[in-house]
Amino acid sequence: MGKKKILAVDDDPNMRTFYETVLEDCGFEVRTAEDGLYGTAACQNWKPDLLILDWDMPGGGGKRVFQSIRQLLRIPVPVLFVTGMQGDLDVDLTLDRVSILRKPIEVERLLTGIYFLLR
């Protein structure tokens, strides 16, 4: 079995670099996208095993990307939403393999969330 593929969609270039560095060092194959449009296209073409979505991005944010991808792929790709926002997010956490991680992100918490969703 090959490396697990993770697509990280975030408008912050520092976060994209962080995900690439940390996750490649842990043996994952990683791609990044800077917005929902590129993220949706990358997901369709590359078919990742897990998505990391920034909740608050220009153009609709992670929720819109999540809805598009779930409709397009018709497969519940695990999703880890990342946010700096406080309070409840408008996402149904009872959905299959969906989780939220609050910023600032600690590497250990990120990896724990990823391994939990990939189980």
PEKA-V726898 format. One record per residue. N is the residue number from 0. RES is the residue in one letter. PHI is phi in degrees with one decimal (999 if undefined). NEAR is the number of other ideal C-beta (glycine too) atoms within 8 Angstrom. Layout:
n->(N | N)
res->(RES | RES)
phi->(PHI | PHI)
near->(NEAR | NEAR)
//
This chain:
n->(0 | 1 | 2 | 3 | 4 | 5 | 6 | 7 | 8 | 9 | 10 | 11 | 12 | 13 | 14 | 15 | 16 | 17 | 18 | 19 | 20 | 21 | 22 | 23 | 24 | 25 | 26 | 27 | 28 | 29 | 30 | 31 | 32 | 33 | 34 | 35 | 36 | 37 | 38 | 39 | 40 | 41 | 42 | 43 | 44 | 45 | 46 | 47 | 48 | 49 | 50 | 51 | 52 | 53 | 54 | 55 | 56 | 57 | 58 | 59 | 60 | 61 | 62 | 63 | 64 | 65 | 66 | 67 | 68 | 69 | 70 | 71 | 72 | 73 | 74 | 75 | 76 | 77 | 78 | 79 | 80 | 81 | 82 | 83 | 84 | 85 | 86 | 87 | 88 | 89 | 90 | 91 | 92 | 93 | 94 | 95 | 96 | 97 | 98 | 99 | 100 | 101 | 102 | 103 | 104 | 105 | 106 | 107 | 108 | 109 | 110 | 111 | 112 | 113 | 114 | 115 | 116 | 117 | 118)
res->(M | G | K | K | K | I | L | A | V | D | D | D | P | N | M | R | T | F | Y | E | T | V | L | E | D | C | G | F | E | V | R | T | A | E | D | G | L | Y | G | T | A | A | C | Q | N | W | K | P | D | L | L | I | L | D | W | D | M | P | G | G | G | G | K | R | V | F | Q | S | I | R | Q | L | L | R | I | P | V | P | V | L | F | V | T | G | M | Q | G | D | L | D | V | D | L | T | L | D | R | V | S | I | L | R | K | P | I | E | V | E | R | L | L | T | G | I | Y | F | L | L | R)
phi->(999 | -78.3 | -64.5 | -71.9 | -103.1 | -123.4 | -108.1 | -109.1 | -112.6 | -154.7 | -79.1 | -90.0 | -61.5 | -66.6 | -68.6 | -61.6 | -63.8 | -57.0 | -60.9 | -58.8 | -63.4 | -64.5 | -74.8 | -65.6 | -63.1 | -93.2 | 94.0 | -89.0 | -91.3 | -124.9 | -130.7 | -129.1 | -141.3 | -90.0 | -158.2 | -63.6 | -62.8 | -66.6 | -63.8 | -64.9 | -63.1 | -63.0 | -66.2 | -64.1 | -79.9 | -101.9 | 54.7 | -68.6 | -83.6 | -156.0 | -114.2 | -112.5 | -121.1 | -69.5 | -68.1 | -111.2 | -123.5 | -59.5 | 83.6 | 111.7 | 73.5 | -62.4 | -63.7 | -65.6 | -60.9 | -56.5 | -62.9 | -62.7 | -67.0 | -62.9 | -71.6 | -67.6 | -84.5 | 55.8 | -131.1 | -75.3 | -60.3 | -59.3 | -130.2 | -111.0 | -79.6 | -119.3 | -148.9 | -100.4 | -73.3 | -95.8 | 87.1 | -78.0 | -97.1 | -83.4 | -140.5 | -84.4 | -75.5 | -83.6 | -63.5 | -62.0 | 56.4 | -126.7 | -143.9 | -124.7 | -124.8 | -90.5 | -81.2 | -72.9 | -91.6 | -99.5 | -54.2 | -60.7 | -66.9 | -60.4 | -65.4 | -59.9 | -62.6 | -65.3 | -63.8 | -62.5 | -70.5 | -85.2 | -56.5)
near->(1 | 4 | 6 | 9 | 13 | 16 | 16 | 15 | 18 | 14 | 7 | 7 | 6 | 6 | 11 | 12 | 8 | 9 | 14 | 11 | 8 | 11 | 12 | 10 | 6 | 7 | 5 | 11 | 9 | 12 | 11 | 11 | 11 | 9 | 11 | 14 | 7 | 10 | 15 | 12 | 9 | 13 | 15 | 10 | 6 | 9 | 7 | 12 | 8 | 15 | 17 | 14 | 15 | 15 | 13 | 8 | 14 | 5 | 8 | 7 | 13 | 16 | 11 | 10 | 16 | 14 | 8 | 10 | 14 | 11 | 7 | 9 | 10 | 5 | 5 | 7 | 13 | 12 | 14 | 15 | 15 | 15 | 13 | 6 | 7 | 2 | 4 | 3 | 10 | 4 | 10 | 5 | 7 | 3 | 8 | 4 | 9 | 12 | 12 | 12 | 12 | 6 | 7 | 4 | 9 | 6 | 7 | 6 | 9 | 12 | 10 | 8 | 11 | 14 | 8 | 8 | 12 | 9 | 4)
//
